[in-house]
């Protein structure tokens, strides 16, 4: 699935930006970025409509691209899974809901949870031009750290949400999300060591709760990576002119780093597990070097030699995050 914003979402965002001064949005976006880096939650950052719009201009394309990549992997790992309901926890601008609708067109029932009224209003404004499930999404103002239970759904997604939750509340939040999940749970976090640590803690808790890990891990053993290494991936997305202007950037693309976890209820049929590429493949004179995490729970450095023409041709098409 392409990481580009769907045409309907791109058009809706463009119309939301009409007659809004770009300079003011850029200034708001800069303040928002600084606040997020300082660890402030959305409630202390997104206070009015233009704050949400500035966030959407600068971050919606990247969060959508990461969600689209992760949910496409969920669909690949469980090809027979065709969900009809979605819970988007910490929905923000609704990026994960758009990505889920692109991944599983059969989705008919969507619920958004978010503590920010400006985000929920903007999400509904953008969704008004989307597929029927998005247009009829139920928006609930809710703090993910408050006691559940949350509405049950076949797919539960929490993208860039755990980062805003105090560390002593993250376990209970993950537990409530898993309780709401009837099929697949996807967690997406920034591709930083801290984001990976949150994913790793959630992974441990979910395995203890009986979940099957679909991705990115090809096993349920302890993670074999040792600090300063950490599990993360990257997706490249295009930047529009407004996007570049708001971020003060000249490069026409952006690389979004993310860490993620896809967990499933035991009844979800999944593809057989295969090694996953944990870093960009390195091409050298002898061949292509791949860093792989295998079903045996070990990290392997494998070189596909040029002399093996068939295998080399396959390896040349592989990228960071792919399975082998």
C-alpha positions as CSV (number, residue, x, y, z in Angstrom):
1,X,0.0,0.0,0.0
2,X,1.3,3.4,-0.9
3,X,2.4,5.7,2.0
4,X,0.9,8.7,0.1
5,X,-2.2,10.3,1.6
6,X,-5.4,9.0,-0.1
7,X,-6.8,11.5,-2.6
8,X,-9.9,12.2,-0.6
9,X,-7.8,12.9,2.6
10,X,-5.4,15.1,0.7
11,X,-8.3,17.0,-0.8
12,X,-10.0,17.4,2.6
13,X,-6.8,18.7,4.2
14,X,-6.3,21.1,1.4
15,X,-9.8,22.5,1.8
16,X,-9.4,22.8,5.6
17,X,-6.3,24.9,4.9
18,X,-8.0,27.3,2.6
19,X,-7.8,30.9,3.7
20,X,-5.7,30.0,6.8
21,X,-2.4,32.0,6.9
22,X,0.5,29.6,6.4
23,X,2.9,31.6,8.5
24,X,0.7,31.4,11.5
25,X,0.4,27.6,11.0
26,X,4.1,27.2,10.7
27,X,4.7,29.1,13.9
28,X,2.1,27.0,15.7
29,X,3.6,23.8,14.3
30,X,7.0,24.8,15.6
31,X,5.6,25.4,19.1
32,X,3.7,22.1,19.0
33,X,6.9,20.2,18.0
34,X,8.9,21.8,20.8
35,X,6.1,21.0,23.3
36,X,5.9,17.3,22.2
37,X,9.7,17.0,22.4
38,X,9.5,18.4,25.9
39,X,7.1,15.5,26.8
40,X,3.9,17.5,27.0
41,X,0.7,15.5,26.1
42,X,-1.8,16.6,23.5
43,X,-4.1,18.2,26.1
44,X,-1.4,20.7,26.8
45,X,-0.4,21.3,23.2
46,X,-3.5,21.1,21.0
47,X,-5.8,23.7,22.6
48,X,-7.8,25.1,19.6
49,X,-8.7,24.4,16.0
50,X,-5.6,26.0,14.4
51,X,-3.3,24.0,16.7
52,X,-4.9,20.7,15.4
53,X,-4.7,22.0,11.8
54,X,-1.0,22.9,12.2
55,X,-0.4,19.4,13.6
56,X,-2.2,17.9,10.7
57,X,-0.2,19.8,8.1
58,X,3.1,18.8,9.6
59,X,2.5,15.4,11.1
60,X,-0.6,13.8,9.4
61,X,1.3,12.7,6.3
62,X,4.0,10.9,8.3
63,X,1.6,9.3,10.8
64,X,-0.6,8.1,8.0
65,X,2.5,6.6,6.2
66,X,3.6,4.7,9.3
67,X,0.1,3.4,10.0
68,X,-0.4,2.4,6.3
69,X,2.9,0.5,6.4
70,X,2.1,-1.3,9.6
71,X,-1.5,-2.2,8.8
72,X,-0.5,-3.4,5.3
73,X,1.9,-5.8,7.2
74,X,-1.0,-6.9,9.4
75,X,-3.0,-7.7,6.3
76,X,0.0,-9.6,4.8
77,X,0.6,-11.6,7.9
78,X,-3.1,-12.5,8.3
79,X,-4.5,-12.6,4.7
80,X,-7.8,-14.2,5.7
81,X,-8.6,-11.5,8.3
82,X,-11.3,-9.2,7.0
83,X,-12.4,-7.0,10.0
84,X,-15.6,-5.0,10.0
85,X,-15.0,-2.9,13.1
86,X,-12.1,-0.6,14.3
87,X,-11.2,1.1,17.5
88,X,-8.8,4.0,16.9
89,X,-7.4,4.8,20.4
90,X,-5.8,8.2,20.7
91,X,-7.2,8.9,17.2
92,X,-5.8,12.4,16.8
93,X,-6.5,13.5,13.2
94,X,-7.8,10.0,12.3
95,X,-4.7,9.0,10.3
96,X,-4.9,5.4,11.5
97,X,-8.6,5.1,10.6
98,X,-7.9,6.3,7.1
99,X,-5.0,3.8,6.8
100,X,-7.2,1.0,8.1
101,X,-10.0,1.9,5.7
102,X,-7.5,1.6,2.8
103,X,-6.2,-1.7,4.1
104,X,-9.6,-3.3,4.9
105,X,-12.4,-1.8,2.8
106,X,-14.9,-4.0,4.5
107,X,-14.7,-1.9,7.7
108,X,-18.1,-0.6,8.5
109,X,-17.9,0.5,12.2
110,X,-15.3,2.9,13.5
111,X,-14.9,4.4,17.0
112,X,-12.4,7.2,17.9
113,X,-11.1,7.7,21.4
114,X,-9.2,11.0,22.1
115,X,-9.1,13.4,24.9
116,X,-8.6,16.4,22.6
117,X,-11.8,18.1,21.3
118,X,-9.9,20.0,18.6
119,X,-8.5,16.8,17.3
120,X,-11.9,15.1,17.3
121,X,-13.5,18.0,15.5
122,X,-10.8,18.1,12.8
123,X,-10.9,14.3,12.4
124,X,-14.6,14.5,11.7
125,X,-14.1,17.4,9.3
126,X,-11.5,15.4,7.3
127,X,-13.5,12.2,7.5
128,X,-16.6,13.8,6.0
129,X,-15.0,13.4,2.6
130,X,-13.9,9.8,3.2
131,X,-15.5,6.3,2.9
132,X,-18.8,5.7,4.6
133,X,-17.3,4.1,7.7
134,X,-15.2,7.2,8.3
135,X,-18.1,9.5,7.7
136,X,-20.1,7.7,10.3
137,X,-17.3,7.2,12.9
138,X,-18.3,7.5,16.5
139,X,-16.2,10.1,18.3
140,X,-15.7,9.7,22.1
141,X,-13.8,12.1,24.2
142,X,-11.8,9.8,26.5
143,X,-8.5,9.7,28.3
144,X,-6.8,6.4,27.5
145,X,-5.5,6.2,31.1
146,X,-9.0,6.3,32.6
147,X,-10.7,3.0,33.5
148,X,-12.2,1.1,30.6
149,X,-13.7,-1.0,29.3
150,X,-13.4,0.4,25.8
151,X,-15.7,-0.5,22.9
152,X,-14.8,-3.9,21.5
153,X,-13.6,-4.1,17.9
154,X,-12.0,-6.6,15.6
155,X,-9.1,-4.2,15.0
156,X,-7.7,-1.9,17.7
157,X,-5.0,0.6,16.7
158,X,-3.1,2.9,19.0
159,X,-0.7,5.0,17.0
160,X,1.8,7.4,18.6
161,X,-0.4,7.2,21.7
162,X,1.6,5.4,24.4
163,X,4.3,8.2,24.2
164,X,1.7,10.6,25.8
165,X,0.9,8.2,28.7
166,X,2.9,8.2,32.0
167,X,5.1,5.1,32.2
168,X,3.3,3.8,35.3
169,X,0.0,3.8,33.3
170,X,1.1,2.2,30.1
171,X,0.7,-1.4,31.2
172,X,-2.9,-0.9,32.2
173,X,-3.6,1.0,29.0
174,X,-2.2,-1.8,26.9
175,X,-4.2,-4.3,29.0
176,X,-7.5,-2.3,28.3
177,X,-6.7,-2.1,24.6
178,X,-6.1,-5.9,24.5
179,X,-9.4,-6.5,26.3
180,X,-11.1,-4.4,23.7
181,X,-9.5,-6.4,20.8
182,X,-11.4,-9.2,19.2
183,X,-8.9,-9.9,16.5
184,X,-5.7,-7.8,15.9
185,X,-4.1,-5.1,18.0
186,X,-1.5,-2.7,16.3
187,X,0.7,-0.4,18.4
188,X,2.8,2.2,16.6
189,X,5.4,4.5,18.3
190,X,8.2,6.8,17.2
191,X,11.2,4.9,16.0
192,X,13.4,6.0,18.9
193,X,15.0,3.9,21.7
194,X,12.2,5.2,24.0
195,X,9.5,4.3,21.5
196,X,11.0,0.8,21.1
197,X,11.1,0.4,24.9
198,X,7.4,1.1,25.1
199,X,6.7,-1.4,22.3
200,X,9.0,-4.0,24.0
201,X,7.1,-3.6,27.4
202,X,3.8,-4.0,25.6
203,X,5.1,-7.1,23.8
204,X,6.0,-8.8,27.0
205,X,2.6,-8.0,28.6
206,X,0.7,-9.2,25.5
207,X,2.6,-12.5,25.2
208,X,1.9,-13.1,28.9
209,X,-1.8,-12.4,28.1
210,X,-1.8,-15.1,25.4
211,X,-1.4,-13.0,22.3
212,X,0.3,-14.3,19.2
213,X,2.8,-11.8,17.8
214,X,2.4,-11.3,14.0
215,X,5.0,-8.7,13.4
216,X,7.6,-7.4,13.3
217,X,8.9,-10.3,15.4
218,X,9.0,-13.8,13.9
219,X,9.0,-15.4,17.3
220,X,7.8,-14.9,20.9
221,X,11.2,-15.4,22.6
222,X,13.0,-12.6,24.3
223,X,14.1,-9.8,21.9
224,X,17.7,-10.6,20.9
225,X,18.7,-7.0,20.3
226,X,21.1,-5.5,22.8
227,X,21.4,-1.7,23.5
228,X,22.4,0.5,21.9
229,X,20.6,-1.4,19.1
230,X,16.8,-1.2,18.9
231,X,14.1,-2.4,16.6
232,X,12.7,0.2,14.3
233,X,11.8,0.8,10.7
234,X,11.4,3.6,8.2
235,X,8.9,4.7,5.5
236,X,9.6,7.5,2.9
237,X,6.8,9.8,2.0
238,X,6.4,12.8,-0.3
239,X,6.1,16.4,1.1
240,X,3.7,18.8,-0.5
241,X,4.6,22.5,-0.9
242,X,2.6,23.4,2.2
243,X,4.2,20.6,4.1
244,X,7.7,21.8,3.2
245,X,6.8,25.4,4.0
246,X,5.3,24.5,7.4
247,X,8.4,22.5,8.4
248,X,10.9,24.9,6.9
249,X,12.2,22.1,4.7
250,X,13.5,22.0,1.1
251,X,13.8,18.3,0.5
252,X,10.6,17.0,-1.2
253,X,10.4,13.8,0.9
254,X,10.5,12.8,4.5
255,X,11.7,9.6,6.2
256,X,9.5,8.6,9.1
257,X,11.1,6.2,11.6
258,X,8.7,4.1,13.7
259,X,8.6,1.1,16.0
260,X,5.5,-1.2,16.0
261,X,3.9,-4.4,17.2
262,X,1.0,-6.4,15.7
263,X,-0.6,-8.9,18.1
264,X,-3.5,-11.2,17.4
265,X,-6.0,-13.3,19.2
266,X,-5.1,-17.1,19.0
267,X,-8.0,-17.7,16.5
268,X,-6.6,-15.4,13.8
269,X,-5.0,-17.5,11.1
270,X,-1.5,-16.2,10.2
271,X,1.1,-16.9,7.6
272,X,4.1,-19.0,8.5
273,X,6.8,-17.0,10.2
274,X,9.8,-15.8,8.2
275,X,13.0,-13.9,9.1
276,X,12.6,-10.1,9.0
277,X,15.2,-7.6,7.7
278,X,16.1,-5.3,10.7
279,X,18.3,-2.7,8.9
280,X,18.8,-1.3,5.4
281,X,20.4,-4.1,3.2
282,X,24.1,-3.3,2.4
283,X,25.4,-4.0,-1.1
284,X,29.1,-4.7,-1.4
285,X,31.3,-6.5,-3.9
286,X,30.7,-10.0,-2.6
287,X,26.9,-9.6,-2.4
288,X,24.1,-8.2,-0.3
289,X,24.3,-8.3,3.5
290,X,21.1,-8.7,5.4
291,X,20.5,-8.3,9.1
292,X,17.7,-10.8,10.0
293,X,15.6,-11.6,13.0
294,X,14.6,-15.3,12.6
295,X,11.9,-17.6,14.0
296,X,14.5,-19.1,16.3
297,X,14.7,-15.8,18.2
298,X,18.2,-15.0,17.0
299,X,19.7,-12.2,15.0
300,X,21.6,-13.4,11.9
301,X,24.0,-11.6,9.5
302,X,23.4,-13.2,6.1
303,X,25.2,-12.5,2.9
304,X,23.5,-13.3,-0.4
305,X,26.4,-13.8,-2.9
306,X,26.4,-12.3,-6.3
307,X,27.3,-15.7,-7.7
308,X,23.9,-17.1,-6.7
309,X,22.1,-15.2,-9.4
310,X,18.6,-16.3,-8.5
311,X,18.9,-15.5,-4.8
312,X,20.7,-12.3,-5.5
313,X,18.0,-11.1,-7.9
314,X,15.5,-11.7,-5.1
315,X,17.7,-10.0,-2.5
316,X,18.0,-6.9,-4.6
317,X,14.3,-6.3,-4.3
318,X,14.2,-6.6,-0.6
319,X,14.2,-3.6,1.8
320,X,14.3,-2.7,5.4
321,X,11.3,-4.3,7.2
322,X,10.6,-7.0,4.6
323,X,10.4,-10.7,5.4
324,X,12.6,-13.1,3.6
